[in-house]
Amino acid sequence: MKDMLSLCKEEQVVEDLPIPVDIEGLPPLAVYRLDGKIYVTDRTCTHGDADLTEGFQEGEAIECPFHGGAFSIISGEAITLPCSKPLTTYPAIVMDGNVYIKSSPASPQSVDS
């Protein structure tokens, strides 16, 4: 548990409404719920520097509010132009009603647990 960072309460994460989370030492993060499962990605669009939590989530896609490009919240893959560079993703750990990620540094596209 000492290698994990607490992001939010699981109950705060509602289907189709990503929430912003700021943790010192990490880029801004977004936490999502999709089909009951929790996902975490970087929150800033890799194309237009927009806050993705201000965009529109439809299924596994999060759409950038600036240019309409989209990313997979599961893989971080850019799935709609003009976005082409993937988001970093973080495996979410749900324990005791809280959402955590490991405190190890992020790597491009995916941080493995």
C-alpha positions in Angstrom: 0.0 0.0 0.0 3.0 2.4 0.5 3.7 2.2 -3.2 0.2 3.4 -4.1 -1.2 6.9 -4.5 -4.9 7.5 -3.5 -6.8 9.3 -6.3 -10.4 9.5 -5.1 -13.3 7.5 -3.5 -14.6 4.9 -5.9 -18.2 6.2 -5.3 -17.1 9.6 -6.8 -16.5 8.0 -10.2 -19.8 7.9 -12.2 -20.3 6.1 -15.5 -19.7 8.5 -18.5 -18.6 11.4 -16.2 -14.7 11.5 -15.9 -13.4 13.3 -12.9 -10.2 15.4 -12.7 -7.5 14.5 -10.1 -4.3 16.3 -9.3 -1.5 14.6 -7.5 1.8 16.3 -6.8 4.6 15.0 -9.0 2.2 13.6 -11.7 0.6 15.1 -14.7 -3.1 16.0 -14.3 -5.1 12.7 -14.3 -8.6 11.7 -15.3 -10.5 8.8 -13.7 -13.3 7.1 -15.6 -15.9 4.4 -15.0 -16.8 2.1 -17.9 -19.1 -0.9 -17.5 -18.4 -0.8 -13.8 -14.6 -0.8 -14.2 -12.3 2.1 -13.2 -9.7 3.5 -15.7 -7.1 6.3 -15.3 -5.3 8.3 -18.0 -3.5 11.6 -18.3 -6.0 14.3 -18.4 -4.4 16.6 -21.0 -5.1 16.1 -24.7 -1.8 15.3 -26.5 -2.9 17.3 -29.5 -4.5 20.5 -28.2 -3.5 20.8 -24.5 -7.2 20.6 -23.4 -8.6 19.2 -20.2 -10.2 15.9 -21.3 -12.6 15.8 -18.3 -14.3 18.8 -19.9 -14.9 16.6 -23.0 -17.5 14.0 -23.8 -17.2 10.4 -22.8 -19.0 7.9 -25.0 -18.3 4.3 -24.2 -14.5 3.8 -24.1 -13.9 7.0 -26.0 -13.1 10.4 -24.5 -13.5 13.3 -26.9 -11.3 16.4 -26.6 -13.4 19.5 -26.1 -11.1 21.6 -28.4 -10.9 19.7 -31.7 -13.1 16.6 -31.4 -10.3 14.1 -31.5 -10.7 11.1 -29.2 -8.8 8.6 -27.2 -9.5 5.2 -25.8 -9.7 5.4 -22.0 -8.8 1.7 -21.9 -5.6 1.8 -24.0 -4.8 5.5 -24.3 -4.7 5.0 -28.1 -5.6 8.0 -30.2 -8.7 6.8 -32.1 -9.9 10.0 -33.9 -8.0 12.7 -35.7 -6.5 15.2 -35.2 -5.2 13.3 -32.2 -2.4 10.9 -33.0 -0.1 10.6 -29.9 -1.5 8.3 -27.2 -2.4 9.2 -23.7 -0.5 7.6 -20.8 -2.7 5.1 -18.9 -2.3 3.9 -15.3 -3.7 0.6 -14.0 -6.4 1.5 -11.4 -6.4 -0.4 -8.2 -9.7 -0.3 -6.3 -9.4 -1.3 -2.7 -11.5 -0.5 0.4 -13.7 1.9 -1.5 -10.8 4.0 -2.9 -9.1 4.3 -6.3 -5.3 4.1 -6.3 -2.5 3.9 -8.9 1.1 2.8 -8.2 3.5 5.6 -7.4 6.1 4.4 -9.9 6.9 7.0 -12.7 4.6 7.0 -15.7 5.9 5.8 -19.1 4.3 6.6 -22.5 1.0 5.0 -23.3 0.9 2.5 -20.4 2.1 2.1 -16.9 2.2 -1.6 -16.0 1.3 -2.8 -12.6 
